[in-house]
């Protein structure tokens, strides 16, 4: 029986639920007449967080991405950055840092992991396969810290944590500073599934309401 996060992001390391590249890095592409001919078919290695699409799309439709209502309530500003100049003019990405969580940070080409990550293995081109086991998802690494230089080592083979204490120290300080700005609204809500449902509500809704597809499962009576 395979773990629920069984998937394949080969040749990257790890997978869902980990902060290895196999768990956080995704492919994306931009197409259309706004892309200059010289950039079509090219590869862009600049940092981009999924949140950055918001400010970028706001720019394209002429909207102000700021959340003034949130600002008036003393909430943190949005994290989104406009990456349109990077995508269409080849400029450097405005994003230099991606906090992956309280224990992980990407800063430029460096990635710091300060707690154990699982899954931590390297997959093959065909995975999962008949030799795959659920225990693979429990294999942990980086409990004592990991540092990777992603430009030269995108598959995270060489841990430089002990070789580059200068980089580690600088990134730990930056991570501590980023943690101060983490925001969690701590929302709690009741699901809209019947109390007799034996499955997780998201699964129950998929089977009984959405024809096998995932969909909203809470606060549907509002």
N, C-alpha and C positions, 0 to 999 in steps of 0.2 A: 504494500500500500504506500503510495507516494504522499509526501507532505503537500499541504494545500498550496504552498508557494512554488511547487515544482514547475519550472519553466526553463527556457534556454535563452541566455543573453551572451552566448559564446561569441568571441573569445574572452569576454570580460569575466572578472572574478565575482563570485557570490551571486545573490539573487534577491528577490523581494524580501523585505524586512531587514535587510542589511544595508550599511552605508558604503559597501564596496561598489565599484562602478557598475557591476551587474545588477545592483539593486536600485540605482538612482539615475543612471545615464540612459537617455533614450535618443532615438533618431528623430530628426525633424527636417522638413524641407519647406522652402518658400518658392512659389512659382507665380508667374504672371507678367503682364506687360510693364509693371513698374520696376522690375529687376533689370538693371543695365546689362547689355549684351556681354560685356567683359566679365561679369560675375556669374553668368549662367553656366551651370555645370560645374561650378567651383565648390570647394569645401571650406566652411568657416569654422574655425576652432575656438572662437570666442566664447566666454562663459555666458550662459543664458539660463535663467530660472523660469519655470513655468509661469510664475507671477508676472514676469516681464511682458508677456503678451498683452496684458491689460493696458498698461500705459502706452504700449506700441500701437494697439488698435485704436485707443482713444485719440492718439495723434492723427491717425489716418482719417478719422471721421470728424475731427475738429472739436473734440470734447476735452474738458479739463479733467484729468484723472484724479485730482485731489478729492479726498472725502471731507468736505468742509463740515458736514454734520458731525462726523466722528471727531474732527479737530475741536469743535465747539464743546464736545463732551470730554475733552482732555484724553482722547484715545490716541494711540500711536498712528503716525502717518502710514500710508500704504508703502509696501516694500517694492512695488513694481518700478522698473526702469525702462525708459524708451530706448529700444535697441534698433530702431529703424535705420539710423545712419550706419550702424554696423552691417546691417543686412543689405543695404542698397548702395552704400558708398565705400564699403570696405574699411570703415573706421574701426578703431579699437573698441571692444565692448566696454560700456560704462560700468559693467558689473565686474568687480574684482574679488568679491567675497560671497560665498554661499554658505550660510550656517545650515548644516544638515540636521542639527539637533543639539541638545545640550552636551553631547559627547563627541561631536564631529564637525569639522570645518574644512572648506576648500578656500584657499587664498591664492589667487593666481594659478600657478601650475602645481601648487603643493596641496596635499590632503593630509589632515591630521585625524586620527581615530584614537580616542582615549579609553574606550571600553570595548569589551568583547563583542565581536560581530559574528552573527550566524544567519544564513549559511556562509561558509568561507571558502568553499572549494572551487576549483576550476572545472567547468563542464567541457564536454566534447562537442563536436559539430552536431551530433545527434543525441539530444538529451531532452527529457528522460528516455531511457531505454530499458531493456530487459534486465540489465545489471544494476539499475538504480534502486536505491533503498530509501525508506523514510528517514533513516538515521543520518543520512547526509545533511539534512537540514539542521541538525543539532551540532555539527562540527563548528567549533568556535575558534576565533583567532583575534589577536590584538588586545587581549586582556591586559597586557602590560604596555600597550601603546603601539601604534603604527604610524609611520610617516612615509608617504609615497610622492614621487615627483611624476605627475601624471603625463606630462608631455613626452618624457623619455620612457616611461613605464606605465602605459595605460592599462595593462592587465594586472598591475599591482603585484609583481613578483618579488621586488626587492624592498624590504623594510629598512628605511634609513633612520629610524627613531633614535638609535644609539649613536649613529655616525654623525648626525647633525643636531646636536643639542641646542645650537643657536636658533635654528629654525623652529624646533619644538617649543622652546621657551617663548619665542615671539608669537607663535600661533596659539599657545595656551592662554597668553595674556589677551589676545584678540578674541578668543572664544569666550573668555570670562566677561569681557566687555559686551559681547553680543548677547550673552545670556540675560543681561540686565534689561534688554529691550524685548525679550520674548514676551508674547502676549497670548493668553489663553482665556477665552470667555467662560469656560467651565459650564457650558450649556448642559442641561439635563432635560430629557424629554421622554415621553411614553411612546412606545411603538403602537402602531395601528392594527396589529395582528390580534386575532382572538387569543384569549388566555389559554385555550386548549391546544394551540399550535405547538407541535413537538420539535420543530426545526427553528433555527435562528430566523428571526422575523424577515430579514432580507431574502433568505432562501424560500421561506413560505410564500412571500409575496410574488417572487419570481415564478413559482410553480402554480399558484392559484389565481394570480391577477394579471401577470404580464406575459403570459405565454412562454415562460422559460427565460425571459430576460430580466436583468436586475433593474429595479426602479425604486422610487421613494417608498419608504415603509414607516414613516413616523409623521405624526401631526396631520394626517390626511383628512381628519374631520374638521379642520379649521377652515 
